[in-house]
């Protein structure tokens, strides 16, 4: 074990304290609170992301709301800076994007399950959206060939501007995840559009 720490220090030569608090409420709400304190003698910078793998019915029936018109880094195109054009994010192929300066709340609507994930965040200015799709799934050893169809990552993150801590400083990031019955289901939208 001692050798591994020495190897880690070669890659990250900074001393820090990391604390993670996980809270699961009776109603199923999940809260993650991370704290990083610099116990090093000099400042250091780091990026951070929670990797929240959401279970969805069918990726092609899912949409994300709250990231419309935002700038994002397309991690599949050498981090090219683009602007979201759609009124919601939907999925037809592999996606790996970092939405910059995103709102504190984002919603993932799963129409088939009639469920919405509400993701709230603090201290995490960015949001990463990832699904490997079919081709990449087949190259991942720890990922089933068809598992991309039933999962989605929507991560609270600090990527664009790394967090810098001076000696003794502490950073806190929070992610809150709630699943609620969705009122935005296909059948209800169709009824509303017909005037019922």
BELVEN-V252548 format. One record per residue. N is the residue number from 1. RES is the residue in one letter. SS is DSSP state (h for helix, s for strand, l for the rest). PHI is phi as a letter, one per 20 degrees, with the letter a starting at -180 (NA if undefined). NEAR is the number of other ideal C-beta (glycine too) atoms within 10 Angstrom. Layout:
n=N res=RES ss=SS phi=PHI near=NEAR
n=N res=RES ss=SS phi=PHI near=NEAR
This chain:
n=1 res=X ss=l phi=NA near=4
n=2 res=X ss=h phi=f near=6
n=3 res=X ss=h phi=f near=7
n=4 res=X ss=h phi=f near=8
n=5 res=X ss=h phi=f near=8
n=6 res=X ss=h phi=f near=8
n=7 res=X ss=h phi=f near=9
n=8 res=X ss=h phi=f near=10
n=9 res=X ss=h phi=f near=11
n=10 res=X ss=h phi=f near=7
n=11 res=X ss=h phi=e near=6
n=12 res=X ss=l phi=c near=10
n=13 res=X ss=l phi=e near=10
n=14 res=X ss=l phi=c near=15
n=15 res=X ss=l phi=e near=14
n=16 res=X ss=s phi=b near=15
n=17 res=X ss=s phi=d near=10
n=18 res=X ss=s phi=c near=8
n=19 res=X ss=s phi=c near=11
n=20 res=X ss=s phi=c near=10
n=21 res=X ss=s phi=d near=11
n=22 res=X ss=s phi=d near=9
n=23 res=X ss=s phi=c near=10
n=24 res=X ss=s phi=d near=11
n=25 res=X ss=l phi=f near=10
n=26 res=X ss=l phi=g near=5
n=27 res=X ss=l phi=e near=8
n=28 res=X ss=l phi=n near=10
n=29 res=X ss=l phi=f near=15
n=30 res=X ss=s phi=d near=14
n=31 res=X ss=s phi=c near=15
n=32 res=X ss=s phi=d near=18
n=33 res=X ss=s phi=c near=16
n=34 res=X ss=s phi=d near=19
n=35 res=X ss=s phi=c near=15
n=36 res=X ss=s phi=c near=19
n=37 res=X ss=s phi=d near=17
n=38 res=X ss=s phi=e near=21
n=39 res=X ss=l phi=d near=12
n=40 res=X ss=l phi=e near=15
n=41 res=X ss=l phi=e near=8
n=42 res=X ss=l phi=b near=10
n=43 res=X ss=l phi=f near=12
n=44 res=X ss=s phi=b near=18
n=45 res=X ss=s phi=c near=10
n=46 res=X ss=s phi=b near=15
n=47 res=X ss=s phi=d near=13
n=48 res=X ss=s phi=b near=18
n=49 res=X ss=s phi=b near=19
n=50 res=X ss=l phi=e near=20
n=51 res=X ss=l phi=d near=10
n=52 res=X ss=l phi=e near=18
n=53 res=X ss=s phi=e near=12
n=54 res=X ss=s phi=e near=17
n=55 res=X ss=s phi=e near=12
n=56 res=X ss=l phi=c near=23
n=57 res=X ss=l phi=f near=15
n=58 res=X ss=l phi=b near=13
n=59 res=X ss=h phi=g near=18
n=60 res=X ss=h phi=f near=12
n=61 res=X ss=h phi=d near=16
n=62 res=X ss=s phi=d near=25
n=63 res=X ss=s phi=c near=17
n=64 res=X ss=s phi=d near=24
n=65 res=X ss=s phi=d near=15
n=66 res=X ss=l phi=o near=19
n=67 res=X ss=l phi=d near=21
n=68 res=X ss=l phi=f near=15
n=69 res=X ss=l phi=m near=9
n=70 res=X ss=l phi=e near=18
n=71 res=X ss=s phi=f near=14
n=72 res=X ss=s phi=b near=23
n=73 res=X ss=s phi=e near=20
n=74 res=X ss=s phi=e near=14
n=75 res=X ss=l phi=f near=16
n=76 res=X ss=l phi=e near=13
n=77 res=X ss=l phi=c near=11
n=78 res=X ss=l phi=l near=7
n=79 res=X ss=l phi=l near=14
n=80 res=X ss=s phi=f near=10
n=81 res=X ss=s phi=e near=12
n=82 res=X ss=s phi=c near=12
n=83 res=X ss=s phi=c near=9
n=84 res=X ss=l phi=f near=17
n=85 res=X ss=l phi=d near=7
n=86 res=X ss=l phi=f near=11
n=87 res=X ss=l phi=e near=10
n=88 res=X ss=l phi=b near=14
n=89 res=X ss=s phi=e near=23
n=90 res=X ss=l phi=c near=13
n=91 res=X ss=l phi=c near=20
n=92 res=X ss=l phi=c near=8
n=93 res=X ss=l phi=a near=9
n=94 res=X ss=l phi=g near=15
n=95 res=X ss=s phi=c near=20
n=96 res=X ss=s phi=b near=18
n=97 res=X ss=s phi=c near=22
n=98 res=X ss=s phi=d near=23
n=99 res=X ss=s phi=e near=26
n=100 res=X ss=l phi=e near=17
n=101 res=X ss=l phi=l near=11
n=102 res=X ss=l phi=e near=22
n=103 res=X ss=l phi=f near=14
n=104 res=X ss=l phi=f near=16
n=105 res=X ss=s phi=c near=13
n=106 res=X ss=s phi=c near=21
n=107 res=X ss=s phi=d near=19
n=108 res=X ss=s phi=d near=24
n=109 res=X ss=s phi=e near=20
n=110 res=X ss=s phi=d near=23
n=111 res=X ss=l phi=f near=21
n=112 res=X ss=l phi=f near=13
n=113 res=X ss=l phi=e near=17
n=114 res=X ss=l phi=l near=17
n=115 res=X ss=s phi=c near=18
n=116 res=X ss=s phi=c near=20
n=117 res=X ss=s phi=e near=22
n=118 res=X ss=s phi=d near=15
n=119 res=X ss=s phi=d near=22
n=120 res=X ss=s phi=d near=17
n=121 res=X ss=s phi=b near=24
n=122 res=X ss=s phi=c near=13
n=123 res=X ss=l phi=m near=17
n=124 res=X ss=l phi=c near=23
n=125 res=X ss=l phi=f near=20
n=126 res=X ss=s phi=d near=24
n=127 res=X ss=s phi=c near=27
n=128 res=X ss=s phi=e near=23
n=129 res=X ss=s phi=d near=23
n=130 res=X ss=s phi=b near=18
n=131 res=X ss=s phi=b near=20
n=132 res=X ss=l phi=f near=18
n=133 res=X ss=h phi=m near=16
n=134 res=X ss=h phi=f near=12
n=135 res=X ss=h phi=f near=10
n=136 res=X ss=h phi=f near=14
n=137 res=X ss=h phi=g near=18
n=138 res=X ss=l phi=f near=13
n=139 res=X ss=l phi=e near=9
n=140 res=X ss=l phi=e near=12
n=141 res=X ss=l phi=f near=4
n=142 res=X ss=l phi=d near=5
n=143 res=X ss=l phi=c near=14
n=144 res=X ss=l phi=f near=12
n=145 res=X ss=l phi=g near=11
n=146 res=X ss=l phi=d near=10
n=147 res=X ss=h phi=f near=13
n=148 res=X ss=h phi=f near=21
n=149 res=X ss=h phi=f near=18
n=150 res=X ss=h phi=d near=14
n=151 res=X ss=s phi=b near=18
n=152 res=X ss=s phi=b near=22
n=153 res=X ss=s phi=d near=17
n=154 res=X ss=s phi=c near=26
n=155 res=X ss=s phi=d near=21
n=156 res=X ss=s phi=f near=29
n=157 res=X ss=s phi=b near=22
n=158 res=X ss=s phi=c near=18
n=159 res=X ss=s phi=d near=20
n=160 res=X ss=s phi=g near=17
n=161 res=X ss=s phi=d near=12
n=162 res=X ss=s phi=g near=11
n=163 res=X ss=s phi=e near=17
n=164 res=X ss=s phi=d near=12
n=165 res=X ss=s phi=d near=19
n=166 res=X ss=l phi=f near=10
n=167 res=X ss=l phi=g near=13
n=168 res=X ss=l phi=n near=9
n=169 res=X ss=l phi=f near=12
n=170 res=X ss=s phi=c near=13
n=171 res=X ss=s phi=d near=17
n=172 res=X ss=s phi=c near=13
n=173 res=X ss=s phi=c near=21
n=174 res=X ss=s phi=c near=18
n=175 res=X ss=s phi=c near=21
n=176 res=X ss=s phi=d near=19
n=177 res=X ss=s phi=c near=21
n=178 res=X ss=s phi=c near=17
n=179 res=X ss=s phi=d near=18
n=180 res=X ss=s phi=c near=14
n=181 res=X ss=s phi=f near=9
n=182 res=X ss=l phi=e near=17
n=183 res=X ss=l phi=e near=10
n=184 res=X ss=l phi=d near=14
n=185 res=X ss=l phi=d near=18
n=186 res=X ss=h phi=g near=11
n=187 res=X ss=h phi=f near=9
n=188 res=X ss=h phi=f near=14
n=189 res=X ss=h phi=f near=12
n=190 res=X ss=h phi=f near=10
n=191 res=X ss=h phi=f near=11
n=192 res=X ss=h phi=f near=9
n=193 res=X ss=h phi=f near=8
n=194 res=X ss=l phi=e near=7
n=195 res=X ss=l phi=n near=5
n=196 res=X ss=l phi=e near=7
